[in-house]
Amino acid sequence: MSGQDGVRLAAEWSPRLQAVVAQVGHVMVGQDAVVRQALAACLAGGHVLFEDVPGTGKTTLAATLAAALGLRCTRVQGTPDLLPSELVGTMVFRPDEGAFTFRPGPIFTEILLMDEVNRATPRTQSALLEAMSEGRVSVDGVTHPLPQPFFVMATANPVESQGVFPLPEAQLDRFLVQLRLGYVAEEDELEMVRRVRLNRPVALERCMSAGEVEAAKQAVQSVHVAEDILAYIVRLCRASRAHEGVLLGASPRAVIALTAFCQALALLDGRGFVLPDDVKAAWKPVLRHRLQLQTGWDASVETASEASDRVLDEILAGVPVPTELAAPAPATSTGAHS
């Protein structure tokens, strides 16, 4: 597929995707940037980890995004007694048939909100992350494909330390981005209260369907990435491994994830090509949960997340930005029709 095809598809899909962002924005007041990033992660074929304090709207975001995209949404609460079989499903005996049949678990949905994933045991976390990576689950030696699209939005409370099982770095790397909703501005908070408590609830319109989401994901892959931009992405990720404050930097999977997320952000903006600004916008969400800092490096800041952001800022400032980019190649007369 040519670069011009990417431009055409971006022009076709951007208005519909912007309509999704606008619909979700009717409920998620003052969170347009995070809504765009969550939607971009879905289109890039990845999954989102929210590390935020309770009550900021993570569950609401998952439900409203699902409604706008026309997808099914299921919420699972992570607890220490949640078994893998209660998530992925199990075999049950049917007396009327005299045989065992598979009963799907709540993971068989299109958007899965895994609330407080760090409260689930490592075995249950592994079952979830295997499904995220493979798009299928195996029970008693039989493989069952998950619905497509399959998009996980997991939450982790960073202020809790009792009864939690932190995700190891190798499993954190399975999430495309880590996002934070945080607190909104005062006027946005006032508007939120007006909409939730003082006025009628907002009626969301469905903007897309599951099949259209899959088609949009295919369109993301057509977004052009110039060689200079690709080299910029690789240099940034390699620089993260060489920073004096970093023990574990960006993995090769992170390079691919950063490229895919940049393509999705470009498509949302109606462009068939990636700009350096897309890379800068994607840098922290894609990398902040993948860095493991040297012991004591974050002693001067409040949280480890703030320390990661500070290191990422330093890396971004230290790598030259490409200034001359090659335009997408024009379509030839012999091909280029998708």
N, C-alpha and C positions, 0 to 999 in steps of 0.2 A: 504493500500500500504506500502511495507516495505522500510527500509532505503536503501537497495540495489537498489530498483526501482528508488529511487531519484537519486542515483549516476548514474545509466544508463541514465535516462532522462536528467540529467545535461550534460553528455558527448555528448548526441545527440543534445541538443539545443544550447549549448554554441557557437559552431562555427558559427551558423546561426545568433545568436544575436550579436556576435562580428562583423560579416559582416555588420549588420545594423549600428553599431557604426562607423565602418570604412567608410561606404557610407556617413553618415551624416557629418563625419569629413572632407570629401572633400570640404564641403561648410563652416562648422562651424570650422574655423581654431583655434587651441589652446583651444578648449572647450570640449575635450574628457571626462573629469570628469563629467561635467554637462550633456553631452549627455547620458552618462551611467546612471546617476541618473534619468534623465527624462524617459529613456526607462525602467529602473527598476520600477519606479512608475507606469507606464502603465501596466507592467506585474504583479504588485502586486494588480492591480485592483483599484488604487487610482487616485488622481488628483494632479496637480502641481500648486502652486502659485509662480509666479516670482515677486519678489520685487526688482526692479532694475531701474536704470536711463534709459531714452530713448536712442535708437540707438545702443544697445548692441547685437541685433540679436535675440530677443525673437520670433518675427514673422517668421523670417527665420528658426529658429530651429523647430517651429511647422510644417512649410510647408515641410521642408526636411525630418523630421522624418516621416511624413505622407507618403511622396513619397517612402521612403525606406521600410516602412511597408506595402505598398500597400493599404493605408486607405484614405478615403475621408477627406478633411480638410476644415473647414469653419471658417471665421474670422468675429467676431461681435465687433463693437466698442461700448464700454460703454459710454453712455451720460445720462445726467439727464432727457432727454425726451424719453428715450428708455422704451417702455411699456413692461410688461411681455408678453402680447399677441404677440408682435413683435419678441419675442425670442422663445417662445414655440409653437406658432401657434394660430389660431382662427377659429371660425365657420363662413363660408361665405354662402350666399344664392345663389343657382344655379337656375336661372329662367327656364332653360330648363328642370330641374328635379323637380322644385317646392318644393325643400327641402334644408336644410342646410347641408353642408358637411364640414369636417375638412380640413383646409389648414395647413400643417405642417410648423413650423418656422425653422429658421436656426439651432436650437439645434438638429435637426434630422440629425446628421452627425456622423462620427466616431472619429474624432479629432476636438474639438471645441476650437479655440483660442478666449478667451474672453478678449479683449484688454481693459485695464484700468477699471477693474471691480469695482474699488472704485469710479468711476464717475457715475455708474448706481445707481438708487434710491434703497432704502432698499427693496421695493416690487419686483423689478426686480432681485436683488441679491437673494432674497428668492426663487424666481421661479427657478433660476439657481441651487442653492444649493439643492433644493428639488429633482431636476432631477439628480444631481450628487449622491445623497444619495440613491434614490429609483430606478434609471434606467428607469424611466417612467415619463410621465406628464399626468395631468388630466385637461380636458377642458370641461366645461358644464357637469360635472359628468361622463364623459367617459374617461377611462384610455387608454393611447397610449404608448406602449413600445418603448423605444429608441433603435437604432441599437446597436449591440454588435460587437466588443468592443466599448465602449463609454468613451472617455478620454478627460478631460478638462484641458487646459493649460491657466490659467488666469494670467493677469499681473496687477501690481499695482505700480504706480510711487511714491516712498517714499519721493521725494522732493517737491511734490505738496501739497498745503494746501487749495487752493481755489476751491470751487465747487466739493468737494469730499465727499463721504459717507463711512468712514472707516468701514470695516467689524468687527462686534462684535466678541468676543472671541469664542462664541458658534458656529459661522459660520466659523471662521478660522479653527476650529478643524475638519471641513469636508475635508480639503485639507490634503492629505497624507504627502506632503513635501513642504517646501518653499526653492526655489533654487535661486541662484544669478549667473548671467553670468559674470558681471563685465568687467573690461578692461583686454585685453590679453597682453602678452609680446610684446616688440617692433618688434622682428623678425616675430612673428605671425601676427602682424598688417600690416607689410609690405607685407607679403604673401597674406593676405586678400585683400589688394588693388590690387595686381597683378592679382589675380584670378577674382575679380569683374570688374575691369576697364581696365586692360591691356591685358588680355587673353580671350579666349572664355569661356563662362559659363560652369561649370562642368555638365556633363550629369549623373544624378543619376540613378542607377539601382534598381529596385524593388527586395527586398530580401525575402519578405514574403507576405502573404495575410491575409485578415481579419480572415479567419478560422484558419490559422496557429498561429496568435496572440492569439486567444482564446485557442488554444491547449497549447501554451507556458504558458499562465496564469494558466492553470490546472497543468502544470509541476512544476510551482513555489510552489504550495501547497504540492507537494511531497518532497520538500527539508527538510531534517531531522533537527530538532532543539532539541539538547540534553537538558536534564533537568537542567544541570548546566547553560547552555546558557539562557534558559528560566528564571531561577531564577535570573540571572545577569540582564536581561532586566527588570524584575519586580522590582528588587532592585533599579536600576537606576531611573525608573519612580517614585517610591515611594520617593526616595531621593529628587527628584525635588519638591515635595510637602512640604518637611521639611526644605528646604534651607531658610536662614534668609532673603534673598533678593527677595523671590518669594511670590507673593500674590495668584496666581493661577498656580498650577503645572500641570503635565501630567495627563490627564483623562484616565479612563479605555480604551477608544477608542484609545488613543495614544499608550498604551501597545500593542494592537493588530496591530496597524499600524506599529510600530517599528519592530515587529516580521515579518510581511509580507514583509516589505522593506528589511530586512536582508536576508530573503529567496530569494528574487529577485536578490539581489546583488551576493549572492552565486551562483545562477544559471548562471548569466552572466559570472562568473569566472570559470565555468565548474565544480563546486563542488555540490555534493548532500547533503551537510551538512553546517550548519552555524558555523562560527568561531567568537571569540571575536573581531577580526579585522573588521568583517562585522558590528557588533554592534557599534563599535567606528565610522566607516564611516557613518553609518545611523543616529547616535545620533543627530547631529546638524540639518540636513535637516528635520528630522521628528519633532523635539521638538522646534526649535527656534521660530516658529510662535504660539506655543501653550502656551508659558510662559507669564504670566502677572506679571511684577515686582512690587515690593513695590515702592511707590512714593518716588522719590529722589534717588533711587538706581543707576540710570544711569547718575547722575549729572556729574560724572568725565569723561565720554566718549562722543564721538561725536553723536552717534545715539542710539536709543533703540535697534536696531538689534545687534549692537556691545556689548551692555550691556547683551543681552540675550546670545550671544556667550560666553562672559566671565563667566557668571553664569553656563552655560552648561559645560564649561571646568572644572570649580571647582567641579561640581557634578561628572563628569566622573573621575576626579583624585581621588575623595574620596571614590569610590566604588571599592572593590577588584575585580580583574579580575580572572575568573576561569582558572585554570592551567591544570587540568586533565579532559578531556572530554571523555564521552562514545562514542565508535564508533557506526555507524548505525548498527542496528541488521541485521544479514544476512537473506536472504530469506530462508524459509523452503521448504521442498520437496513437501509440499501439496498445496502451493498456491503461491502467490506473483506475479502472472502474471496480468498486468493491461490490 
